[in-house]
Amino acid sequence: MVTIAVDAMGGDFAPEAEVKGALECLADPRCDFAIALYGDAERIAPYLAGRADDGRLTVVHTTEIIDMHDSAMSALKTKKDSSMGRALEAHKAGDAQGFISAGNTGAVMAASTLILGRVPGVARPTIGTFMPTVRGWTLLVDAGANVDCKAHHLVQFAMMGSIYTELMRGVDRPSVGLLNVGEEDSKGGEVPVAAHRMLKEAAINFHGNVEGGDIFKGTVDVVVCDGFTGNVILKVAESVPGFLKATFRRVAEKSLLDKLRIGFAAGALRTAMKDWDYQDYGGVPLLGVNGVSIIGHGRSTPRAIKNMILKAKETIDRGVTGRIAQAMAAHTAPGS
């Protein structure tokens, strides 16, 4: 049986959110797999009290936590019995087939890369996140893993993002756009110009350059950029729902008529904003590591944890890592 290893001590609401999320997942009809919670067994136990054991949930006791204030690499060296490290070691050893964590993002990326290793041929793993658009969904990659990138890194991000979109969204030959300050081939600095030239030769459906406004238009299925730019875009996008809610409240306070108008529209607004709720999409994959590593929001709720676990299982079932390995083997990349 497939097992998903959960870092039960990562995140702002650990271990409560992680344990409750795991239990919600086990109650879901889609859950045909086992879950292993890695963390402080004494702190985990109260949230499991009274639960009937069906053999699908195990707790692996660990004594240390890599928290949000830890330096990623130093914590990995000094905290040998951390919930994050032990869960990833289990994945590497084959005791688990996937891993999730809502803990320190930098530590999750560093630990996943160090412990699981990279898919052969991958210079740098990358984070991809789906963003809602007027046409459906667009994958933004890199969304924060690599601040400084060379042209061949962007090419590999495009390849991995294309594979992920095809397998997870069922898109045949996803269109890929390179984020730039203009559509012309010659736009941008040395890196985007070189990347554009290389992307035209890559084994992907390259659309060409796209601009920021094209993301939410859904002009392409995959938008490629460096992690600095991608993370800024992601954080701005994540702030939109809160901004809109505050705006609607401010309008409602102006008059009784405005309050009634907002009230009548509330249901439609909630439906429209559902695609922006991180709890539903759970977490984001670290593409390019030799395994399945899903990174969640630090404020992940039980619902978000549940969906992270389900996403890890879906990523396993769809063979994302194997397809990336095949693509990298067929692609001759410049030296990293």
Phi, psi and omega in degrees: 000138177295140177235135174254124178273127183246125172285096187284351182253004179271151177100163185290333186244027180282150357270002185303309183297319182294316181292313180296322177296320178296318180293321176297321180295316180297333179277351181281136180301337180284348185276097177248033186219177181255159180231134176244120179266122179255119181169190182290108185300326180293322179282334180283323188309316183301330182277354177253359184301131177083359181278133176287132183276118177255009177084358183263353182237127176233154176241125178251115185289131173229160188247353185230158182229133170268110185261182186293342183263355182282143169289129189306303186291320181293323179295322179295328181281325187265331182257081185287340182248035179284152179298322180294309182297317181294321179295319178291323177297323177296321178295315180299321183284350181092002176286340174223151182254356178202164185217141173226151176203140172254020182276198180310112186301315180298321179291320178298316180295314182295315182293319180297317180291317183290315186278313182280333184081171179264151170300133179309129181098342180277122180284317180215128172297158184219157177257133175239137179226134178281136179239138180291142179224175179291344180252358182140254183221146174232134177273125175261123183211122012269141181256017174146001183280328187229107183290314180252127184229148170263169185301318184288338173294316180297324178296316179293322176301318180298317180296314181292321178295323178296316179296314181298317180294318179299312186283322185272333181247355178070028180270123179281124181046069181304139176281139185239130177240144176264120182293129184207180181269005178187164183277339183295146182302329187272000183289154175089182180274196185298317183293308179296326178295314178294320180296320178301315180297318181288325181294328178295335181263351184283161182276059178221170178268082187277121181278325185123196178288145172229159179253171183306321181294342180283342184299304183280348171286339183074033181302321179229166180277333181225128175248126184252136177200175175285162185293332177296308180296316182297320181290324176298315179299315181299314182293323176296315180299320181294337180277346184299311181303316179298319178297315181295318179299317179296322179295316179296320178296319181295320178294318182297332182282350185288322182198163178297321180298316178296323179296320179293318179300314179296321180297317179295328183270355188302316181299315180294323180295318179297320178295317181295327184272355184301322181295345181268357186278112182298337181296330182280324179271354171075271183214186182241148181275147170265097184280137177107349173276158185275065182166195180242113181233116181250127184254128182252168177292142180301331181267022184305132176270173175306320179296320178295318178298314178305313182288332173296316180297316179296324178293320177301315180296318179296321179297321176295309184300326183272359173065038184299313183298318179296320179293322177296319179299318178298316182295319180292325179295329181272352184251124177269104183265148173299164180298144182279000000 
